[in-house]
Amino acid sequence: MENKILEQLPPIHHLLGGHNIHWDTEKREIAVSYIALESFTNPRGSVEGGMICAMLDDAMGILAALNQTAKPAATINLSMDFFRPCEVGEVQAKAWFIKEGRKILSIESEAWQHNKLVAKTSASFIILT
């Protein structure tokens, strides 16, 4: 199932330059690298917060798809905190389960750049029936 999910990643994953996906089955967490492009920046030259949010939502979506159910899941809420500006270049995302219920998945994720925490998010995904 893992290979099938990783072969069918959504177009946004590719737009965000997603690559180097590492799924740790024991810890039930995922690491994904993204490429923040210059076209993602705001007038100050920092990567727009919405693009970082999209990267983290994508990583959590991949994690949700790997939750050992054959049913898809969709984001129903998301809370985002930003800690420092993000530059054009490589961004590492990490995502992990907080709770895996029958209907709701609680997930957290972080964006890192140059070994510094850029942003963190908490989200809930609903398993679609």
Solvent accessible surface area in square Angstrom, and as a share of the most:
residue,aa,sasa,rsa
1,M,123,0.55
2,E,72,0.32
3,N,109,0.56
4,K,126,0.53
5,I,28,0.14
6,L,54,0.27
7,E,137,0.62
8,Q,124,0.55
9,L,27,0.13
10,P,60,0.38
11,P,112,0.71
12,I,72,0.37
13,H,3,0.01
14,H,117,0.52
15,L,107,0.53
16,L,0,0.00
17,G,24,0.23
18,G,14,0.13
19,H,59,0.27
20,N,109,0.56
21,I,46,0.23
22,H,114,0.51
23,W,29,0.10
24,D,37,0.19
25,T,76,0.44
26,E,166,0.74
27,K,141,0.60
28,R,50,0.18
29,E,61,0.27
30,I,3,0.02
31,A,37,0.28
32,V,3,0.01
33,S,12,0.08
34,Y,0,0.00
35,I,62,0.32
36,A,0,0.00
37,L,80,0.40
38,E,134,0.60
39,S,97,0.63
40,F,14,0.06
41,T,38,0.22
42,N,29,0.15
43,P,143,0.90
44,R,185,0.68
45,G,44,0.42
46,S,17,0.11
47,V,6,0.03
48,E,79,0.35
49,G,25,0.24
50,G,46,0.44
51,M,45,0.20
52,I,4,0.02
53,C,33,0.20
54,A,27,0.21
55,M,0,0.00
56,L,0,0.00
57,D,48,0.25
58,D,11,0.06
59,A,0,0.00
60,M,0,0.00
61,G,27,0.26
62,I,5,0.03
63,L,0,0.00
64,A,2,0.02
65,A,34,0.27
66,L,6,0.03
67,N,11,0.06
68,Q,145,0.64
69,T,34,0.20
70,A,100,0.78
71,K,103,0.44
72,P,87,0.55
73,A,29,0.22
74,A,39,0.30
75,T,52,0.30
76,I,92,0.47
77,N,91,0.47
78,L,57,0.28
79,S,70,0.45
80,M,40,0.18
81,D,82,0.42
82,F,104,0.43
83,F,105,0.44
84,R,106,0.39
85,P,93,0.58
86,C,2,0.01
87,E,96,0.43
88,V,72,0.41
89,G,23,0.22
90,E,66,0.30
91,V,0,0.00
92,Q,65,0.29
93,A,0,0.00
94,K,95,0.40
95,A,0,0.00
96,W,56,0.20
97,F,28,0.12
98,I,99,0.50
99,K,137,0.58
100,E,74,0.33
101,G,27,0.26
102,R,213,0.78
103,K,104,0.44
104,I,65,0.33
105,L,2,0.01
106,S,32,0.21
107,I,1,0.01
108,E,39,0.17
109,S,0,0.00
110,E,26,0.12
111,A,0,0.00
112,W,67,0.24
113,Q,8,0.03
114,H,125,0.56
115,N,143,0.73
116,K,108,0.46
117,L,41,0.20
118,V,1,0.00
119,A,0,0.00
120,K,62,0.26
121,T,2,0.01
122,S,48,0.31
123,A,7,0.05
124,S,21,0.14
125,F,4,0.02
126,I,60,0.30
127,I,14,0.07
128,L,78,0.39
129,T,134,0.78
